Amino acid sequence: MLNTKISINRHSIAGSLSMMTLIVIVLNTVFVSADYFTGHTSVFLHKLVKLFYVELEMNVPTFFNMLLLLCAALLLAFISVLTTRQTGSRKIEWMILTAGFFWMAFDEIIAIHDRLVEPMRAVLGEENLGIFYFAWVVPAIILVLFLAVFFFKFWLNLPSKTRFAFLIAAGLYLGGAIGVELIDGGYAEIHGTDNPIYIYLTTIEESLEMFGVVCFIWALLGYIADAFNGVEVQFTVSCESEQRQEYAPRHPQREWAKNL
């Protein structure tokens, strides 16, 4: 049997993802700033803004963020599979987290949460919403509080390193997705969205979200290594089948013809 082992270094992966995140954020900042300070006069810059501005949908930052969330979801699914045979492993919580991150990756593309803004404004009122101007944050805050209570025991039972890393990742992500979004809303209601301050606020928001997911991926890889004593991925090839393939005639009909 021939075995090929794949070794994954979580620090290298997290470092590479962080570098890619930084590149996306820098390109966003450069192109959007250049477009604004040139008075939106360049068609070329405008196209680059559509491609890299983190506030827009269906562009490079959107797909990159989706891939980060999808990567986290796949790691959570892997952990869910590994914990199915363990007792007291809280596999239900891992499965819920898996489903949640798959949903977040899906939502990153179709932006269902943004479609909650108008219905929630109808409930809260159309004017003077302040920090709740982007009104989808109201049900989001309620959901986060519910999930915090639901996952509290699960979080406490995690290893200390993983528990701390999860806390940092959640703080970064929620600090951007909800915390900075509240500031965005209060500012946008008064000053609008076509100005440098709003642009930089949204950039900070998306940066925190992306780096939060990268931190979470790093934490999940560490948990897999520690909780399951490292996981080996092996591709096994039978030597016997290789020998049969090596000595098998390439053209059986020609071999048959020789025997005539």
Secondary structure as UniProt FT lines:
FT   STRAND          2..6
FT   HELIX           10..37
FT   TURN            38..40
FT   HELIX           43..52
FT   TURN            54..55
FT   HELIX           60..83
FT   TURN            84..85
FT   TURN            87..88
FT   HELIX           91..110
FT   HELIX           113..116
FT   HELIX           117..124
FT   HELIX           130..132
FT   TURN            135..136
FT   HELIX           137..150
FT   HELIX           152..156
FT   HELIX           160..174
FT   HELIX           175..180
FT   HELIX           181..191
FT   HELIX           196..227
FT   TURN            228..229
FT   STRAND          233..237
FT   HELIX           239..247
FT   HELIX           252..258
//
